[in-house]
Amino acid sequence: MQEYCSREELSVYATRHWKSWLGGRAAVRVLLFLWFLIPLAIFFHFREKPLENLDVGVKAPRYVIAQIDFDFPDEEATQVMRQEATKDIGAIYALQVNQIEQERSLIEKKLIEVPTWREELLETSFEEMALLLDAMGEKLCAARFTSERTLQRIKKFHLSHKDLYGIKVSSRHLADVELPPSFWEEGQEHLSTLGQKDAARYVVALFSCGKWSLAQDYVYEHSIEQSVQNHIAHKYSHVEAGTPIIKRGETVTARHVTMLSHMSLALAKTRNLWAPVALVGSTLLALCIGLLALFYLRTFHPELLRDLNKLGLLITIFVFTAFLAKGGEHLLLYGSRHFVEMAHFALFVPIASILITVLIDSRLAFVTSLLLILIFSITLAVDPPAFLFSNVVACSATILFARCLHRRREVFSVFGKVWLVCIPLLISFNLSKSIFWNSNVLITLLGCLAFLWATALLVIALLPLLEFLSRDYRHDVNGVYGSQS
């Protein structure tokens, strides 16, 4: 009996102990813990493999070998194919406008002075003949002539070849050229739609008797070349596993960065994300982080565990920052090569720092920022040292300047100061690589400024909403949520 009572007392003690940990409304607290645990497990599960930290224009410090077979869009090969395609585009010629106008005037004068055409064309007036002369002149002005090979090449790419005709002509003999019969036949069909067929045949015969001078039309030729190049699809080159991507001491190019980015994508596709072991591993890792956060809050911020509004607000900011970083990572990795260069100094965490500082507490903001930086450093495809140091400095400066925040528009001022604080750090990283200034330094500085500017816009948009979700919040930030003066 004594043993039974001891067990019962022990059970009651354990229940009371955990109730004291959870406080009232235990179900809500469990739901908040799951709201933290499940998104964090998803974040861990869909992590990318970190990229090699290679900057365009610098010497590679080590060998980089392909870890898997992959294909990547080869811009150099694509440019070569486009240049080869344009080599089949020959010269394109046009008739000289002065000669067309002169020939038209001579024919009109002949019709007036020698009216024998009236006997052949009994139903055609002079006004109708003048209309046909104008139409033929326009047809001659619009006509372009090129070699048969160029014409067939244009047709192969399904480009518009209206008013373009094949002709045999040498670039050294462009005077006194006879135009091809296909042009006169099409011209006669066009004039027949405007008047009588006999009159159209008569006018075409007058124009076709003469010989014409051609001039190369560089503008039209360039437009055709551009259209041909645009129809050439991107060339994808294949890289086999074990192939050296870049050698030590070799200058890094944009092609190398593109190869690394697509190798990372290929590695991600080979992962069996739905394997039970992988799912359990990600869940356990998220559970460890969750329990660590719970013990920290229980020890240093017990009042936060009792305030469900603030606790939910903290978890929401944490989860939002994690998914914002995941979306930013995808944009940086699979966007332009300039985005890849900015990924090493991606400032994802300052948004959480300023929101928690303003809405909850600056000390908690610092610890939460450190936890986010640690998680992002091991899960995002970034250069860990550069990412860690840049975000620690940016978050510390954000918390320091945000403590004095009184108006919403001062958010831009806060992040402007943060950017100025980050400049020496970014320059020091480049100096450690024996680089004082190049285009990569400028891209990095502008990239950090873009990150902070976008963060400021998000903060201004989110502050009213987060304050509404935390109505029991008592901190004096009326100036932040008040209207702008």
MOVENKA-V845926 format. One record per run of one state. SS is the DSSP state (H for helix, E for strand, C for the rest). FROM is the first residue (numbers start at 1). TO is the last residue. If there is no record, write none. Layout:
BEGIN
ss | from | to
SS | FROM | TO
SS | FROM | TO
END
This chain:
BEGIN
ss | from | to
C | 1 | 1
H | 2 | 22
C | 23 | 25
H | 26 | 45
C | 46 | 58
E | 59 | 59
C | 60 | 63
E | 64 | 65
C | 66 | 69
E | 70 | 73
C | 74 | 74
H | 75 | 87
C | 88 | 91
E | 92 | 95
C | 96 | 96
H | 97 | 113
C | 114 | 116
H | 117 | 120
C | 121 | 125
H | 126 | 142
C | 143 | 143
E | 144 | 146
C | 147 | 147
H | 148 | 156
C | 157 | 163
E | 164 | 166
C | 167 | 169
E | 170 | 170
C | 171 | 172
E | 173 | 173
C | 174 | 176
E | 177 | 177
C | 178 | 180
H | 181 | 192
C | 193 | 196
H | 197 | 208
C | 209 | 211
E | 212 | 212
C | 213 | 213
E | 214 | 216
C | 217 | 217
H | 218 | 230
C | 231 | 235
E | 236 | 239
C | 240 | 243
E | 244 | 246
C | 247 | 250
E | 251 | 251
C | 252 | 253
H | 254 | 270
C | 271 | 275
H | 276 | 300
C | 301 | 301
H | 302 | 306
C | 307 | 307
H | 308 | 334
C | 335 | 336
H | 337 | 345
C | 346 | 349
H | 350 | 359
C | 360 | 361
H | 362 | 379
C | 380 | 383
H | 384 | 402
C | 403 | 409
H | 410 | 432
C | 433 | 438
H | 439 | 469
C | 470 | 477
H | 478 | 481
C | 482 | 485
END
